[in-house]
Amino acid sequence: MDYDGHVLVGKGASGSATSKIDKFAEDAILEYLDSEDIKLNVLSEEAGMIDRGAKETLVVDPIDGTLNCTRGIPFFSVSLAVCSKNMSDCSFALVKNLSSGDTYFARRGGGAELNGHRIGVSKYSRDDAVFIMFDGVDVAPETQRVKQYASRVRTMGCASLEMCLVAQGSVQAHYMNCTNFNRMIRVIDIAASCLVLREAGGEVVDMDGNKLEMALDLKNRKNFLAYGDPRIKEMVLRR
């Protein structure tokens, strides 16, 4: 495939523009499921919900971080989660950095791994805390206050890998607070990384501090805070 993955080829079921690389990656996953006769429904960014007569659904983001991918920034992934009715009942999750090959895997109740090695979240210290935060157009004004709790702030552009960085203890929080509903996170973006983080000892909550739950529906979008140390939740979401 020649390097023209940025070329737009339509609009996906989520309403977002579909680039050539998004369509290519999704088609590859669907073809593999058919060729191996894997009994799973599919919820994916471009195709939407595909009922294949199964009890469980593969929640897929074929390319998370498409902008990074098409601009040559080596931080984008494929995100795969097996769920039944919603995000919180996810049983298996895999997030793979398609540039480095680093692979995160989690099984519900079985812990989280990076390249086959167990991972866990880190404790918070104001002196060396690194937060990943949504920034730019449509950022909520509360974001400025949250920055004061971090020594450094980063914006990476791939939600699944960003949350996995919290899971492995490299950063202490991932905060997304956006004023534009259409730019908020979708279940396909974080279903897999949520299980990875939770199995690594962390948690993901909404802006009210409740455990983040999302239906298997592309119309459902939310803001969130992902963290390893519960003290971060207390500081960030205080009223």
C-alpha positions in Angstrom: 0.0 0.0 0.0 1.5 3.4 -1.0 1.7 6.1 1.6 -1.5 8.0 0.9 -3.3 6.9 4.1 -4.4 10.4 4.8 -6.6 10.6 1.8 -10.3 10.8 2.8 -12.5 8.1 1.3 -15.8 8.8 3.0 -17.5 9.1 6.4 -17.7 6.4 9.0 -20.6 5.2 11.2 -19.4 7.5 14.0 -19.8 10.5 11.8 -16.0 11.1 11.6 -14.2 11.4 8.3 -12.7 8.1 7.1 -9.2 8.1 5.8 -7.8 5.5 3.5 -5.6 4.0 6.3 -8.6 3.7 8.6 -10.6 1.8 6.0 -7.6 -0.4 5.1 -7.0 -1.4 8.7 -10.7 -2.1 9.5 -11.1 -4.2 6.3 -8.1 -6.3 7.4 -9.6 -7.0 10.8 -13.0 -7.9 9.4 -11.4 -10.2 6.8 -9.4 -12.0 9.5 -12.5 -12.6 11.6 -14.3 -14.1 8.6 -11.3 -16.2 7.5 -10.8 -17.7 11.0 -14.6 -18.0 11.6 -14.3 -16.1 14.9 -17.7 -15.8 16.5 -17.9 -12.2 17.6 -20.1 -9.2 16.6 -18.1 -6.1 15.7 -18.4 -2.5 16.7 -15.9 -0.4 14.7 -15.4 3.3 13.9 -16.1 3.0 10.2 -18.6 0.1 9.8 -20.5 0.7 13.0 -22.2 -2.3 14.7 -22.1 -5.5 12.7 -24.3 -8.3 14.1 -22.7 -11.6 13.4 -25.0 -13.6 15.6 -22.6 -13.8 18.6 -23.1 -13.1 22.3 -20.0 -11.0 22.6 -18.8 -8.0 20.6 -15.3 -7.0 19.5 -15.0 -3.3 20.1 -12.4 -2.0 17.6 -10.6 1.1 16.8 -8.5 0.0 13.8 -6.3 3.1 13.9 -6.4 5.1 17.1 -4.4 8.3 16.5 -5.0 8.5 12.8 -3.6 12.0 12.6 -0.3 10.8 14.2 -0.2 7.9 11.7 -0.8 10.0 8.6 1.8 12.6 9.7 4.5 10.2 10.6 4.3 10.6 14.4 5.1 7.2 15.8 2.3 7.1 18.4 -0.8 5.3 17.1 -2.4 2.0 17.8 -5.0 -0.7 17.1 -7.4 -1.2 20.0 -9.4 -4.4 20.5 -11.7 -5.2 23.4 -14.2 -8.1 23.8 -17.4 -6.9 25.6 -20.8 -8.3 26.2 -23.3 -5.4 26.9 -21.1 -2.4 27.9 -17.6 -1.3 28.5 -17.4 -2.4 32.1 -18.0 -6.1 31.3 -14.9 -6.2 29.0 -13.2 -9.6 29.4 -10.1 -9.3 27.1 -8.3 -6.3 25.8 -5.3 -5.7 23.5 -3.7 -2.4 22.6 -0.8 -2.4 20.2 1.5 0.5 19.3 1.6 0.0 15.5 4.9 1.9 15.3 7.0 0.3 18.1 5.2 -3.0 18.3 4.7 -2.6 22.1 1.6 -4.7 23.0 -0.6 -4.3 26.1 -2.8 -7.1 27.1 -5.3 -7.6 29.9 -7.7 -10.3 30.9 -10.5 -9.5 33.4 -9.3 -10.6 36.8 -5.9 -11.6 35.4 -3.9 -8.5 35.5 -2.3 -6.4 32.8 0.9 -6.9 30.7 3.2 -5.0 28.4 5.1 -7.3 26.1 4.4 -10.3 28.4 5.5 -8.5 31.6 3.2 -7.5 34.4 2.6 -3.7 34.8 1.2 -1.5 37.5 0.3 2.1 38.2 2.6 4.5 40.1 2.1 6.7 43.1 1.6 10.4 42.8 4.3 13.0 43.7 3.9 16.6 42.8 7.6 17.0 42.2 7.8 14.6 39.3 4.2 13.9 38.2 3.5 13.8 34.5 -0.1 14.3 33.3 -1.4 13.6 29.8 -4.2 16.1 29.0 -6.5 17.0 26.2 -5.5 20.5 25.0 -6.2 22.9 22.1 -9.5 23.9 20.6 -12.6 23.1 22.8 -10.6 22.5 26.0 -12.7 23.1 29.1 -11.6 26.0 31.3 -11.1 23.7 34.3 -8.1 22.1 32.5 -5.9 25.1 33.5 -6.5 24.4 37.2 -5.7 20.7 36.8 -2.3 21.5 35.2 -1.1 22.9 38.6 -1.0 19.3 40.0 1.6 18.1 37.5 5.3 18.8 37.1 5.0 18.2 33.4 2.0 18.0 30.9 1.9 16.1 27.7 -0.6 15.8 24.8 0.1 12.7 22.7 -3.0 12.3 20.4 -3.8 8.6 20.9 -6.2 7.9 23.8 -5.7 4.2 24.0 -1.9 4.4 24.3 -2.1 7.4 26.6 -4.2 5.5 29.1 -1.8 2.5 28.8 1.0 4.9 29.8 -0.9 5.5 33.1 -1.3 1.7 33.4 2.4 1.1 33.2 3.2 3.9 35.6 5.0 6.2 33.2 2.5 9.0 33.7 0.2 9.5 36.7 -3.0 10.7 35.0 -4.8 11.2 31.7 -7.4 14.0 31.9 -9.8 14.8 29.0 -12.3 17.6 29.5 -13.7 18.9 26.3 -16.6 21.3 25.7 -17.4 20.0 22.3 -19.5 16.8 22.5 -18.4 15.6 19.1 -14.8 15.6 20.2 -15.3 13.7 23.4 -14.1 10.1 23.8 -16.0 7.1 22.3 -16.2 3.5 23.6 -14.1 2.3 20.7 -11.2 4.5 21.7 -10.8 3.3 25.3 -12.7 0.1 25.9 -9.5 -1.9 25.7 -7.2 0.5 27.5 -9.8 0.9 30.4 -9.5 -2.8 31.1 -5.7 -2.6 30.9 -5.6 0.3 33.4 -8.1 -1.2 35.8 -6.2 -4.5 35.8 -3.0 -2.6 36.5 -4.5 -1.1 39.6 -5.9 2.2 38.3 -9.3 3.6 37.6 -11.3 5.7 35.0 -14.1 8.0 36.1 -16.4 10.6 34.6 -16.3 14.3 35.5 -18.6 13.6 38.5 -16.2 11.0 39.9 -18.3 8.0 39.0 -16.7 4.9 37.5 -16.8 5.5 33.7 -19.3 3.3 31.9 -20.1 3.4 28.2 -22.6 1.6 26.2 -21.6 -0.2 23.0 -22.8 2.7 20.9 -20.8 5.1 18.8 -23.2 8.0 19.7 -22.1 7.8 23.3 -19.3 10.2 24.1 -17.8 11.3 27.4 -15.0 13.2 29.2 -12.9 11.3 31.7 -10.1 11.1 34.2 -7.8 8.1 34.3 -5.4 7.8 37.2 -3.3 5.4 39.2 -3.3 7.0 42.6 -6.7 7.8 44.2 -5.3 11.1 45.5 -5.4 12.4 42.0 -9.1 12.0 41.7 -9.6 13.8 45.0 -7.5 16.8 43.8 -8.6 17.0 40.2 -12.4 16.6 40.7 -12.8 18.7 43.8 -15.5 21.2 43.6 
